[in-house]
Amino acid sequence: MTDFLSKLSGQIIGPMVLGTLFPVLLFFTVVSLVVLPITPFGHEFTGLVSDPYHWENSGKVALLATFIILVTTVVLYNLNNPLIRLYEGYPWKDSFIGKRKTDKKKEQFELVINLRRRTQILAREVVINNLTIDVDPLEKAADLSGKLIDQNYPNRKDLVLPTRLGNVIRAFETYTERRYGASTIALWPRLQGVIDASYATALDNTKVAFDFMLNCSFLSLLSTALLGASGLYWKHPKLHGLVQPWEIWVIVLAGLSYVLYLGAINRAAEWGIGIKAAFDLYRLPLLSKLGYDVKPSDLAEERRMWDIISYHFAFPSEDGYPELPYRLTNTSLIVEPSSVLLTIERTVSTVQDDALEIIVTVSNQDPAVAKATAVTVREEIPASWSYLDGTATVDGDHAVLAGIDPLLVKIGDLEYSQSRVVLYQLKKQQLHP
């Protein structure tokens, strides 16, 4: 129990101190030295910060300052997620300014996609037509635009947010969907239980660096607002002169807030690289931890599997979606889209002493009356048996095979209420002494 509490306190107190307490200390210092002197309040805090001996001589003020700093730290730490969402643009994306900025980001998104597509086409045309043009700049432009899309934008135009930070975060949030057909938001809490402790610590460190930059940016912006409001109220330019020190500090703090915001974007990109790598490294161990013995044979099959798992995590009570079996059965289906519900009936009969005939009937009984495309029947061949060449048929016609072991029979598209009958034979393998 003591070990658990020490680990828990280390996981919470460490990020709180580095990512939140230090920015709050800087904020308290700026407010005490810059904002409070132009107001009739809180001059004792100014003296406390400017003269370290006040911590010994002014016990009550020092205690009050400590209390304010600690409370502010705890509040800001617990507001971390809402603050990130504020900077991403979620709360104000439907406002007039939010819509304008979102439309601009979408235009930039389309521009980069078109640039990538056109440079790829141009590079291909140069090679095909044997033109005497250096193709390297076109390929580099295509690669650069591709990296820009992957690192700075989500996988769909409708997911674009009004801020650069929001799109950088959404870029790695949608990475797993783009690459594996999996939902990052649904799987991340589960993946954390599989990640190695050393890797999790490194990932936490990048998140702390991001929190530090973002909190400093927010508190600098808050200091700017407090200083501007205080200056206009107690040191108005019409009464105390057009150029005053507080006005310069407003510009400095506002510029600092923007620079720190840019730093937060860079740290978010680094954080995102770690999260993407975590899915690349630990997604298959997560599959085993979830109880599935099924191992994908290729990326296309893996995408279908994660699509099903992610959907059931997001909608656990939904029964109109296929279930992924924990163990691979003799017969399974590869379906696009993976949300279509198909039924299977399988019969086995003896043709000869050394041959079996298998009949698989596949029917589309999807509740949403959806069409299934590119359906493939996957049959596991039992040990000591092999497929008898030329026996596979679909509705009596010669079947198109995509593989022999396991046997992959393509049956094409299936409309709602439509069925296909797959027939094939197995022969007993001869054992050689």
Secondary structure, DSSP 8 states (H G I E B T S, - for coil): -HHHHHHHHHHHHHHHIIIIIHHHHHHHHHIIIIIGGGSSS-HHHHHHHH-TTHHHH-HHHHHHHHHHHHHHHHHHHHTHHHHHHHHHTTTTTTSHHHHHHHHHHHHHHHHHHHHHHHHHHHHHHHHHTT-SS--HHHHHHHHHHHHHHHHHS-SSGGG--SSHHHHHHHHHHSHHHHHHS--HHHHHHHHTTTS-HHHHHHHHHHHHHHHHHHHHHHHHHHHHHHHHHHHHHHS-HHHH-S--HHHHHHHHHHHHHHHHHHHHHHHHHHHHHHHHHHHHHHHHHHHHHTT-----SSHHHHHHHHHHHHHHHH-TT--SS----SS--SEEEEEESTT--EEEEEEEEEEETTEEEEEEEEEE--TT---EEEEEEEE---TTEEE-TT--EETTEE-EEEETTTEEEEEEEE-TT-EEEEEEEEEE-----
